[in-house]
Amino acid sequence: MTTTWYYILKFIAIISMVLDHIAIIFAPQLNQETVLIFRILGRLAYPLFAYELVECFYYTKDKKKHVLILLLLALISELPFDMVFCFDKTFAFSTKAFIKQNVCLELLMGYVMIYLLEFEWEKYIERIGIKQHMRFIKFIIKVCIFGLAAYLALLLKADYTWHGIFLIFFFYFARRRKHKLLWIALALMIFVGSMGTSTPLYYSALFALIPIYMSIGRGAKAVFKPKARKIYKTMKLAGRYFYPLHLILLAITKQIVA
C-alpha cells in the first residue's frame, strides 16, 4: 500500500467517524433519515482504522515510539471523549465515563498485541532448553497473547471491546495469507455478526472492503519530491492528532447547540 493510499483510507475513516459522532450527539436536531445515513456511513471507520493499524506496524521503523504516541493519544482523548459521549450539557461528572473508553485505547492494545505476536520468541524458548515442537509452542503463545488482549479490551471497556481486538488480529492473520482479500472479507463478516443486536446497522461495515481492495497491491513504498514530503508530513500530523482535536470541537459545539 503506497503512502497515497494510506492517507486516502485514513481520511475516508476520519470522515466516516465524524459523521457517526455527529449523528450520535446531535440526533435530536437532525431528522431520522439523516441520522441513519450518518450512522451507516460511520460503520466504515473502525474497520479502516484497524486495517491501517496493521499495515502501519510493518512500515513503522520505531515501533516503541509509535506505542508511546498511541498511549499519549489515548490519554489526551479520554476527557474530551467523556465530555462528548458521557457527560450531560453541563459536563457534570457521570458514572457513564467508566462504561466506555475511547477508540485509541483499543488501537493501542491492538498494536501492542501485534508487537508481541511478531516478537522473536524462538530465542527465549531455545534458552530454556525447549527445541522440539517449536511451531506448536509459538502457536500457543500467540493464542495466549490474542486472548489476553481481547480480555483486557473487555475488562477496560475499550470502544469495541474484544470485537475490535478480534478484527485487528484477523487483519494481522490475513496479511500473510495467499487470498488476503477473502480473509479480510471473512473477518469483516464475523466482526459484523459478533456485534449482536447492532448487527443490522453494522452490515454497512462490509463496504470497508471496497477501499481496502483498491489499496491492496498498490506498492509498498513511494518516493516523494521535497514538496510532496512536506504535504505528507502535514497530513501525517493532521491525521494523528485529529481524533482528540475533533472531540474537543464536538464538546464545544455540544455546549452551544445541544
Buried (B, 14 or more C-beta within 10 A) or exposed (E): BEBBBBBBBBBBBBBBBBBBBBBBBBBEEBEEEBBEBBBBBBBBBBBBBBBBBBBBBEEBEEBEEBBEBBBBBBBBBBBBBBBBBBBEEEBEEEEEBEEBBBBBBBBBBBBBBBBBBEEEBEEEBEEEEEEEEEEEBBEEBBEEBBEBBBEBBEEEEBBBBBBBBBBBBBBBBBBEEEEBBEBBBEBBBEBBEBBEEEEEBBBBBBBBBEBBEEBBEBEEEBEEEEEEEEEBEEBBEBBBBBBBEBBBEBBEBBEEEB
